[in-house]
Amino acid sequence: MAIKLKSFLALTLLLAVPLVAVGRIRPVWTYEHMRDEADLVVIARPVSSTPTEEKASLPNISPEVRVVGVETKLEVRLVLKGSPKTRTACLHHYALQNPADGQTHGAPQLVTFDPKQPACYLMFLKQTSAGRYTPVTGQTDPAAESIIKLDSGAQ
C-alpha cells in the first residue's frame, strides 16, 4: 500500500510541475550532405582572426542575436574537396556582439579561434562572391556541424 501511495504522489508531482524545454529546431547535416554541398572541404589551421565592421543579426533564431563579422585567415593543411588557389583561405564567420548571449539555452554555436593555441579543424565551406568562404551549414551553428576541431597533436 505504501509503495502505491508513493508512486501516486510521485506521478501527481510530476504532472503538476510544468516542464519547460528550451531549444531550437535545426536541420541535421550528415557528413555526406555537407561534402556534397561544400565547395571546399579542408583540414586547416587558423592563423589570425580580425573583426570586421559588419554588424548583423543571425537568421532563423529568436530572440534576435546580434553579431559582428570576423575574418579568419586559414593555413590549409589538406584539401579533401575543391581546389583553393593558394594554401591559405579566408573564413568569414560571426562572433557574438554581447558575449552574455552565449550563456543562454539554445544559444548559437559560433566558432572562435585562438591562433596562439594551434589546432586543426575539419571544415566544410562554401565560397562567396567576395572570394571568402563561409560554413556550409550557415552562420548560426557552424561549431555544431561544419567546423569541427580535431583532437590530435597535429599542428
Contacts in CASP RR format, 6 or more apart in sequence:
PFRMAT RR
TARGET T0000
AUTHOR 0000-0000-0000
METHOD contacts of the structure
MODEL  1
MAIKLKSFLALTLLLAVPLVAVGRIRPVWTYEHMRDEADLVVIARPVSST
PTEEKASLPNISPEVRVVGVETKLEVRLVLKGSPKTRTACLHHYALQNPA
DGQTHGAPQLVTFDPKQPACYLMFLKQTSAGRYTPVTGQTDPAAESIIKL
DSGAQ
22 105 0 8 1.000
22 106 0 8 1.000
23 105 0 8 1.000
23 106 0 8 1.000
24 61 0 8 1.000
24 106 0 8 1.000
26 60 0 8 1.000
26 140 0 8 1.000
26 141 0 8 1.000
26 144 0 8 1.000
27 137 0 8 1.000
29 136 0 8 1.000
29 137 0 8 1.000
29 145 0 8 1.000
29 146 0 8 1.000
34 41 0 8 1.000
34 124 0 8 1.000
34 136 0 8 1.000
34 137 0 8 1.000
34 145 0 8 1.000
34 146 0 8 1.000
35 41 0 8 1.000
35 80 0 8 1.000
35 81 0 8 1.000
35 124 0 8 1.000
37 124 0 8 1.000
37 126 0 8 1.000
37 136 0 8 1.000
38 81 0 8 1.000
38 124 0 8 1.000
38 125 0 8 1.000
38 126 0 8 1.000
38 136 0 8 1.000
38 146 0 8 1.000
39 81 0 8 1.000
39 82 0 8 1.000
39 125 0 8 1.000
39 126 0 8 1.000
39 127 0 8 1.000
39 133 0 8 1.000
40 79 0 8 1.000
40 81 0 8 1.000
40 82 0 8 1.000
40 84 0 8 1.000
40 89 0 8 1.000
40 123 0 8 1.000
40 125 0 8 1.000
40 126 0 8 1.000
40 127 0 8 1.000
40 133 0 8 1.000
41 79 0 8 1.000
41 80 0 8 1.000
41 81 0 8 1.000
41 82 0 8 1.000
41 122 0 8 1.000
41 123 0 8 1.000
41 124 0 8 1.000
41 125 0 8 1.000
42 74 0 8 1.000
42 76 0 8 1.000
42 77 0 8 1.000
42 78 0 8 1.000
42 79 0 8 1.000
42 80 0 8 1.000
42 84 0 8 1.000
42 89 0 8 1.000
42 122 0 8 1.000
42 123 0 8 1.000
42 125 0 8 1.000
43 76 0 8 1.000
43 77 0 8 1.000
43 78 0 8 1.000
43 80 0 8 1.000
43 120 0 8 1.000
43 121 0 8 1.000
43 122 0 8 1.000
43 123 0 8 1.000
43 150 0 8 1.000
44 74 0 8 1.000
44 75 0 8 1.000
44 76 0 8 1.000
44 77 0 8 1.000
44 89 0 8 1.000
44 120 0 8 1.000
44 121 0 8 1.000
44 123 0 8 1.000
45 74 0 8 1.000
45 75 0 8 1.000
45 77 0 8 1.000
45 118 0 8 1.000
45 119 0 8 1.000
45 120 0 8 1.000
45 121 0 8 1.000
45 155 0 8 1.000
46 72 0 8 1.000
46 73 0 8 1.000
46 74 0 8 1.000
46 75 0 8 1.000
46 91 0 8 1.000
46 113 0 8 1.000
46 115 0 8 1.000
46 119 0 8 1.000
46 121 0 8 1.000
47 72 0 8 1.000
47 73 0 8 1.000
47 74 0 8 1.000
47 75 0 8 1.000
47 88 0 8 1.000
47 115 0 8 1.000
48 72 0 8 1.000
48 73 0 8 1.000
48 115 0 8 1.000
49 70 0 8 1.000
49 71 0 8 1.000
49 72 0 8 1.000
49 73 0 8 1.000
49 112 0 8 1.000
49 113 0 8 1.000
49 115 0 8 1.000
50 70 0 8 1.000
50 71 0 8 1.000
50 72 0 8 1.000
50 73 0 8 1.000
51 68 0 8 1.000
51 69 0 8 1.000
51 70 0 8 1.000
51 95 0 8 1.000
52 68 0 8 1.000
52 69 0 8 1.000
52 70 0 8 1.000
52 71 0 8 1.000
54 68 0 8 1.000
54 69 0 8 1.000
55 66 0 8 1.000
55 67 0 8 1.000
55 68 0 8 1.000
55 69 0 8 1.000
55 97 0 8 1.000
56 66 0 8 1.000
56 67 0 8 1.000
56 68 0 8 1.000
56 69 0 8 1.000
56 94 0 8 1.000
57 64 0 8 1.000
57 65 0 8 1.000
57 66 0 8 1.000
57 67 0 8 1.000
58 64 0 8 1.000
58 65 0 8 1.000
58 67 0 8 1.000
58 94 0 8 1.000
58 108 0 8 1.000
58 139 0 8 1.000
58 140 0 8 1.000
59 139 0 8 1.000
59 140 0 8 1.000
60 140 0 8 1.000
61 108 0 8 1.000
61 140 0 8 1.000
65 96 0 8 1.000
65 101 0 8 1.000
65 107 0 8 1.000
65 108 0 8 1.000
66 96 0 8 1.000
66 97 0 8 1.000
66 98 0 8 1.000
66 101 0 8 1.000
67 94 0 8 1.000
67 95 0 8 1.000
67 96 0 8 1.000
67 97 0 8 1.000
67 110 0 8 1.000
67 139 0 8 1.000
68 94 0 8 1.000
68 95 0 8 1.000
68 96 0 8 1.000
68 97 0 8 1.000
69 92 0 8 1.000
69 93 0 8 1.000
69 94 0 8 1.000
69 95 0 8 1.000
70 92 0 8 1.000
70 93 0 8 1.000
70 94 0 8 1.000
70 95 0 8 1.000
71 90 0 8 1.000
71 91 0 8 1.000
71 92 0 8 1.000
71 132 0 8 1.000
72 90 0 8 1.000
72 91 0 8 1.000
72 93 0 8 1.000
72 113 0 8 1.000
73 88 0 8 1.000
73 89 0 8 1.000
73 90 0 8 1.000
73 91 0 8 1.000
74 88 0 8 1.000
74 89 0 8 1.000
74 90 0 8 1.000
74 91 0 8 1.000
74 123 0 8 1.000
75 87 0 8 1.000
75 88 0 8 1.000
76 84 0 8 1.000
76 86 0 8 1.000
76 87 0 8 1.000
76 88 0 8 1.000
76 89 0 8 1.000
77 120 0 8 1.000
77 154 0 8 1.000
89 125 0 8 1.000
89 133 0 8 1.000
90 131 0 8 1.000
90 132 0 8 1.000
90 133 0 8 1.000
91 123 0 8 1.000
91 125 0 8 1.000
91 132 0 8 1.000
91 133 0 8 1.000
91 134 0 8 1.000
91 135 0 8 1.000
92 128 0 8 1.000
92 130 0 8 1.000
92 132 0 8 1.000
92 133 0 8 1.000
92 134 0 8 1.000
93 110 0 8 1.000
93 111 0 8 1.000
93 134 0 8 1.000
93 135 0 8 1.000
93 139 0 8 1.000
93 142 0 8 1.000
93 147 0 8 1.000
94 110 0 8 1.000
94 139 0 8 1.000
95 110 0 8 1.000
95 112 0 8 1.000
96 102 0 8 1.000
96 108 0 8 1.000
96 110 0 8 1.000
101 107 0 8 1.000
102 108 0 8 1.000
108 140 0 8 1.000
108 141 0 8 1.000
109 140 0 8 1.000
109 141 0 8 1.000
109 142 0 8 1.000
109 143 0 8 1.000
109 144 0 8 1.000
110 139 0 8 1.000
110 141 0 8 1.000
110 142 0 8 1.000
110 143 0 8 1.000
111 135 0 8 1.000
111 142 0 8 1.000
111 143 0 8 1.000
111 147 0 8 1.000
113 119 0 8 1.000
118 155 0 8 1.000
119 149 0 8 1.000
119 150 0 8 1.000
119 155 0 8 1.000
120 149 0 8 1.000
120 150 0 8 1.000
120 152 0 8 1.000
120 154 0 8 1.000
120 155 0 8 1.000
121 147 0 8 1.000
121 148 0 8 1.000
121 149 0 8 1.000
121 150 0 8 1.000
122 147 0 8 1.000
122 148 0 8 1.000
122 150 0 8 1.000
123 133 0 8 1.000
123 135 0 8 1.000
123 146 0 8 1.000
123 147 0 8 1.000
123 148 0 8 1.000
124 135 0 8 1.000
124 136 0 8 1.000
124 137 0 8 1.000
124 145 0 8 1.000
124 146 0 8 1.000
124 147 0 8 1.000
125 133 0 8 1.000
125 134 0 8 1.000
125 135 0 8 1.000
125 136 0 8 1.000
125 146 0 8 1.000
126 133 0 8 1.000
126 134 0 8 1.000
126 135 0 8 1.000
126 136 0 8 1.000
127 133 0 8 1.000
128 134 0 8 1.000
135 142 0 8 1.000
135 145 0 8 1.000
135 146 0 8 1.000
135 147 0 8 1.000
136 146 0 8 1.000
137 144 0 8 1.000
137 145 0 8 1.000
137 146 0 8 1.000
138 146 0 8 1.000
END
